[in-house]
Amino acid sequence: MQDTHDLAHDRITRITRIVSDHLEIEPDEIAPGDRFVEDHGADSLALIGVLAALEAEFKVGIDQSELPRMTDISSVDRVIAEISGW
């Protein structure tokens, strides 16, 4: 059984992959605190794509009203953890 640290690391890795795919950057070019819009030029269409991909990857429903909270990898992880109960 994986411990909490391993699960969190796995979740961050999966989130980073999804975000990097939709922002068209390499995963190692985005740090957990990098802001999607300000640091990487994400537009609203890219953010909606990220949201949809996160829902599919983690099998959760994320209301679009959560987007303002989802500004970087760390905040996305917090939202996913809250929604999924992890």
CORLINLIN-V515823 format. One record per residue. N is the residue number from 1. RES is the residue in three letters. PHI is phi in degrees with one decimal (999 if undefined). Layout:
N;RES;PHI / N;RES;PHI
This chain:
1;MET;999 / 2;GLN;-76.9 / 3;ASP;-86.1 / 4;THR;-58.9 / 5;HIS;-61.5 / 6;ASP;-62.6 / 7;LEU;-64.6 / 8;ALA;-64.9 / 9;HIS;-63.0 / 10;ASP;-61.3 / 11;ARG;-63.4 / 12;ILE;-61.9 / 13;THR;-62.1 / 14;ARG;-66.0 / 15;ILE;-62.9 / 16;THR;-60.4 / 17;ARG;-61.1 / 18;ILE;-62.9 / 19;VAL;-62.5 / 20;SER;-63.5 / 21;ASP;-60.5 / 22;HIS;-77.5 / 23;LEU;-92.9 / 24;GLU;56.8 / 25;ILE;-132.7 / 26;GLU;-73.7 / 27;PRO;-54.6 / 28;ASP;-77.9 / 29;GLU;-92.1 / 30;ILE;-125.0 / 31;ALA;-95.4 / 32;PRO;-53.7 / 33;GLY;-96.9 / 34;ASP;-64.8 / 35;ARG;-83.9 / 36;PHE;-59.7 / 37;VAL;-77.9 / 38;GLU;-69.0 / 39;ASP;-92.7 / 40;HIS;-127.6 / 41;GLY;67.9 / 42;ALA;-65.0 / 43;ASP;-105.6 / 44;SER;-63.2 / 45;LEU;-64.7 / 46;ALA;-63.2 / 47;LEU;-67.3 / 48;ILE;-65.5 / 49;GLY;-62.6 / 50;VAL;-60.4 / 51;LEU;-58.3 / 52;ALA;-63.1 / 53;ALA;-66.4 / 54;LEU;-63.3 / 55;GLU;-59.6 / 56;ALA;-67.2 / 57;GLU;-64.9 / 58;PHE;-100.4 / 59;LYS;53.7 / 60;VAL;-133.1 / 61;GLY;-102.1 / 62;ILE;-120.7 / 63;ASP;-68.4 / 64;GLN;-60.2 / 65;SER;-66.3 / 66;GLU;-79.2 / 67;LEU;-53.4 / 68;PRO;-59.8 / 69;ARG;-80.9 / 70;MET;-97.2 / 71;THR;-99.5 / 72;ASP;-153.9 / 73;ILE;-57.9 / 74;SER;-62.3 / 75;SER;-71.5 / 76;VAL;-63.2 / 77;ASP;-58.9 / 78;ARG;-61.5 / 79;VAL;-63.9 / 80;ILE;-59.8 / 81;ALA;-62.8 / 82;GLU;-63.9 / 83;ILE;-66.8 / 84;SER;-85.7 / 85;GLY;79.6 / 86;TRP;-79.2
